Amino acid sequence: MEMIIGIVAGILTSVSMVPQLIKVLKERDVENLSPLMITVLLAGVSTWVIYGILRQEWPIILSNAFSVLVNATLLSSYFFFRERKQ
């Protein structure tokens, strides 16, 4: 049961930024994004990946690794689209 709760929690938190990423990629507008918030979130989920590896907890590792991917893409999109706008 604990594993199922961990997987569900991981899925929900991992996909939470996907709509934002889709919106940024679709509209190419990053004006309302906070790069500091994304960086802090990226640091947090990266730390969770390390924690998951140390504990050998796959739900923690996989869900947060996905979050790292989404947030790293969002952060790089921020700088890419901001630079193209100037």
C-alpha distance (Angstrom), angle and dihedral (degrees) to the residues before:
residue distance angle dihedral
M1 . . .
E2 3.81 . .
M3 3.80 90.0 .
I4 3.82 91.6 52.4
I5 3.81 91.9 49.7
G6 3.80 89.7 48.8
I7 3.79 92.3 49.9
V8 3.82 93.4 47.8
A9 3.81 91.7 47.1
G10 3.79 90.5 48.0
I11 3.78 93.4 49.9
L12 3.80 93.3 48.4
T13 3.80 95.3 48.7
S14 3.80 92.8 41.0
V15 3.78 95.6 54.8
S16 3.81 94.5 42.6
M17 3.82 93.2 93.2
V18 3.82 96.3 41.1
P19 3.84 94.1 88.4
Q20 3.82 89.2 52.3
L21 3.79 91.3 49.8
I22 3.81 91.9 48.6
K23 3.82 90.6 49.6
V24 3.82 92.0 50.3
L25 3.79 93.2 47.8
K26 3.79 92.4 45.5
E27 3.81 98.9 44.5
R28 3.82 98.1 27.9
D29 3.79 87.7 -141.1
V30 3.81 118.4 132.8
E31 3.79 98.7 161.5
N32 3.81 93.8 112.3
L33 3.80 96.7 45.9
S34 3.77 122.4 103.7
P35 3.81 110.3 -142.3
L36 3.81 89.5 -166.6
M37 3.81 91.8 56.5
I38 3.79 91.5 47.4
T39 3.82 91.0 48.4
V40 3.80 92.5 50.4
L41 3.81 90.7 47.0
L42 3.81 90.1 47.8
A43 3.81 90.5 51.8
G44 3.79 90.2 48.9
V45 3.79 97.1 50.2
S46 3.82 90.5 43.3
T47 3.78 88.7 55.2
W48 3.81 89.3 49.7
V49 3.82 88.9 54.5
I50 3.81 89.8 54.2
Y51 3.80 90.5 46.9
G52 3.81 90.7 49.7
I53 3.80 90.8 50.5
L54 3.80 91.4 50.2
R55 3.82 90.6 49.6
Q56 3.82 93.1 38.1
E57 3.81 90.0 -129.2
W58 3.80 108.9 154.6
P59 3.82 97.0 -166.4
I60 3.82 89.3 56.8
I61 3.80 93.6 43.9
L62 3.80 97.8 46.6
S63 3.78 99.5 40.9
N64 3.78 93.9 47.0
A65 3.80 93.4 42.7
F66 3.80 87.0 56.3
S67 3.81 88.9 49.4
V68 3.81 89.7 51.1
L69 3.79 89.1 53.6
V70 3.81 94.2 48.1
N71 3.80 94.8 44.8
A72 3.81 94.3 43.8
T73 3.80 88.2 52.0
L74 3.79 90.6 47.9
L75 3.82 92.1 49.6
S76 3.79 93.4 47.4
S77 3.82 89.3 47.1
Y78 3.79 88.8 52.8
F79 3.81 92.2 57.0
F80 3.80 93.6 39.4
F81 3.80 96.0 52.2
R82 3.80 94.0 38.0
E83 3.79 89.8 54.2
R84 3.83 92.7 48.2
K85 3.81 90.9 51.1
Q86 3.81 93.5 58.1
